[in-house]
Amino acid sequence: MSKAIYWQYNEFIQSRKEKLVKMLISEIIFLKTNIQKVRNQTEIQELKIALDKLEFLLTKLEKVSSDIPETDFDKIIMLIYGIFKVIAEKLEV
């Protein structure tokens, strides 16, 4: 039981920057995996554009030395959401 509490505590105190970096890395891996599965060139191009945007964000976050303020954290989350919304809309067509 103490390990579970320890993990929950670590998750609670983990910085916003670390959470964003982990999220971006997992989404980048997801996109790279899906690029290999897609056969349509238009879809491949859309996924590559999104991948470039997420990798750009990841690079910028890695350069920030301190934790991210809550307002900036929310903006970055909405930016990532917007990227995926555009991907979903373009791939539905």
C-alpha atoms as a printed R data frame, in Angstrom:
   type eleno elety resid chain resno       x      y       z
1  ATOM     1    CA   MET     A     1   0.000  0.000   0.000
2  ATOM     2    CA   SER     A     2   2.823  2.425   0.741
3  ATOM     3    CA   LYS     A     3   4.169  2.119  -2.840
4  ATOM     4    CA   ALA     A     4   0.789  3.130  -4.242
5  ATOM     5    CA   ILE     A     5   0.669  6.184  -1.990
6  ATOM     6    CA   TYR     A     6   4.247  7.047  -2.975
7  ATOM     7    CA   TRP     A     7   3.388  6.829  -6.698
8  ATOM     8    CA   GLN     A     8   0.280  8.952  -6.245
9  ATOM     9    CA   TYR     A     9   2.265 11.553  -4.341
10 ATOM    10    CA   ASN     A    10   4.964 11.648  -7.018
11 ATOM    11    CA   GLU     A    11   2.332 12.062  -9.715
12 ATOM    12    CA   PHE     A    12   0.728 14.880  -7.724
13 ATOM    13    CA   ILE     A    13   3.955 16.846  -7.281
14 ATOM    14    CA   GLN     A    14   5.354 16.188 -10.759
15 ATOM    15    CA   SER     A    15   5.940 19.470 -12.578
16 ATOM    16    CA   ARG     A    16   3.739 20.702 -15.385
17 ATOM    17    CA   LYS     A    17   6.694 20.759 -17.714
18 ATOM    18    CA   GLU     A    18   7.454 17.084 -17.117
19 ATOM    19    CA   LYS     A    19   3.807 16.167 -17.688
20 ATOM    20    CA   LEU     A    20   3.722 18.076 -20.969
21 ATOM    21    CA   VAL     A    21   6.982 16.544 -22.146
22 ATOM    22    CA   LYS     A    22   5.733 13.034 -21.372
23 ATOM    23    CA   MET     A    23   2.431 13.740 -23.098
24 ATOM    24    CA   LEU     A    24   4.158 15.137 -26.188
25 ATOM    25    CA   ILE     A    25   6.542 12.202 -26.382
26 ATOM    26    CA   SER     A    26   3.676  9.711 -26.184
27 ATOM    27    CA   GLU     A    27   1.702 11.574 -28.854
28 ATOM    28    CA   ILE     A    28   4.761 11.779 -31.123
29 ATOM    29    CA   ILE     A    29   5.250  8.029 -30.786
30 ATOM    30    CA   PHE     A    30   1.549  7.524 -31.551
31 ATOM    31    CA   LEU     A    31   1.778  9.645 -34.713
32 ATOM    32    CA   LYS     A    32   4.961  7.948 -35.911
33 ATOM    33    CA   THR     A    33   3.319  4.560 -35.447
34 ATOM    34    CA   ASN     A    34   0.251  5.659 -37.400
35 ATOM    35    CA   ILE     A    35   2.319  7.157 -40.237
36 ATOM    36    CA   GLN     A    36   3.704  3.689 -40.871
37 ATOM    37    CA   LYS     A    37   0.176  2.210 -41.047
38 ATOM    38    CA   VAL     A    38  -1.406  4.829 -43.328
39 ATOM    39    CA   ARG     A    39  -1.381  4.256 -47.096
40 ATOM    40    CA   ASN     A    40  -3.013  7.507 -48.261
41 ATOM    41    CA   GLN     A    41  -0.407 10.172 -49.132
42 ATOM    42    CA   THR     A    42  -2.660 13.032 -48.029
43 ATOM    43    CA   GLU     A    43  -3.117 11.465 -44.599
44 ATOM    44    CA   ILE     A    44   0.609 10.802 -44.335
45 ATOM    45    CA   GLN     A    45   1.312 14.453 -45.106
46 ATOM    46    CA   GLU     A    46  -1.206 15.642 -42.500
47 ATOM    47    CA   LEU     A    47   0.329 13.373 -39.855
48 ATOM    48    CA   LYS     A    48   3.831 14.611 -40.739
49 ATOM    49    CA   ILE     A    49   2.731 18.238 -40.357
50 ATOM    50    CA   ALA     A    50   1.227 17.482 -36.943
51 ATOM    51    CA   LEU     A    51   4.340 15.558 -35.970
52 ATOM    52    CA   ASP     A    52   6.522 18.532 -36.882
53 ATOM    53    CA   LYS     A    53   4.363 20.863 -34.773
54 ATOM    54    CA   LEU     A    54   4.498 18.551 -31.745
55 ATOM    55    CA   GLU     A    55   8.252 18.045 -32.089
56 ATOM    56    CA   PHE     A    56   8.667 21.829 -32.275
57 ATOM    57    CA   LEU     A    57   6.694 22.219 -29.031
58 ATOM    58    CA   LEU     A    58   8.755 19.477 -27.409
59 ATOM    59    CA   THR     A    59  11.996 21.208 -28.393
60 ATOM    60    CA   LYS     A    60  10.748 24.528 -26.982
61 ATOM    61    CA   LEU     A    61   9.684 22.884 -23.709
62 ATOM    62    CA   GLU     A    62  13.056 21.206 -23.303
63 ATOM    63    CA   LYS     A    63  14.758 24.620 -23.519
64 ATOM    64    CA   VAL     A    64  12.628 26.068 -20.693
65 ATOM    65    CA   SER     A    65  14.603 25.601 -17.494
66 ATOM    66    CA   SER     A    66  11.848 26.234 -14.949
67 ATOM    67    CA   ASP     A    67   8.341 24.957 -14.349
68 ATOM    68    CA   ILE     A    68   5.584 26.393 -16.535
69 ATOM    69    CA   PRO     A    69   3.097 28.869 -15.024
70 ATOM    70    CA   GLU     A    70  -0.509 27.645 -14.965
71 ATOM    71    CA   THR     A    71  -1.691 30.100 -17.631
72 ATOM    72    CA   ASP     A    72   1.043 29.030 -20.063
73 ATOM    73    CA   PHE     A    73   0.377 25.385 -19.228
74 ATOM    74    CA   ASP     A    74  -3.284 25.827 -20.168
75 ATOM    75    CA   LYS     A    75  -2.320 27.584 -23.425
76 ATOM    76    CA   ILE     A    76   0.034 24.780 -24.409
77 ATOM    77    CA   ILE     A    77  -2.596 22.142 -23.628
78 ATOM    78    CA   MET     A    78  -5.109 24.014 -25.814
79 ATOM    79    CA   LEU     A    79  -2.501 24.320 -28.586
80 ATOM    80    CA   ILE     A    80  -1.895 20.558 -28.491
81 ATOM    81    CA   TYR     A    81  -5.647 19.973 -28.462
82 ATOM    82    CA   GLY     A    82  -5.979 22.248 -31.496
83 ATOM    83    CA   ILE     A    83  -3.305 20.305 -33.378
84 ATOM    84    CA   PHE     A    84  -5.135 17.037 -32.789
85 ATOM    85    CA   LYS     A    85  -8.490 18.565 -33.637
86 ATOM    86    CA   VAL     A    86  -7.131 19.678 -37.014
87 ATOM    87    CA   ILE     A    87  -5.669 16.208 -37.628
88 ATOM    88    CA   ALA     A    88  -8.976 14.538 -36.808
89 ATOM    89    CA   GLU     A    89 -10.932 16.917 -39.044
90 ATOM    90    CA   LYS     A    90  -8.594 16.450 -42.012
91 ATOM    91    CA   LEU     A    91  -8.432 12.698 -41.673
92 ATOM    92    CA   GLU     A    92 -12.232 12.375 -41.502
93 ATOM    93    CA   VAL     A    93 -12.674 13.833 -44.982
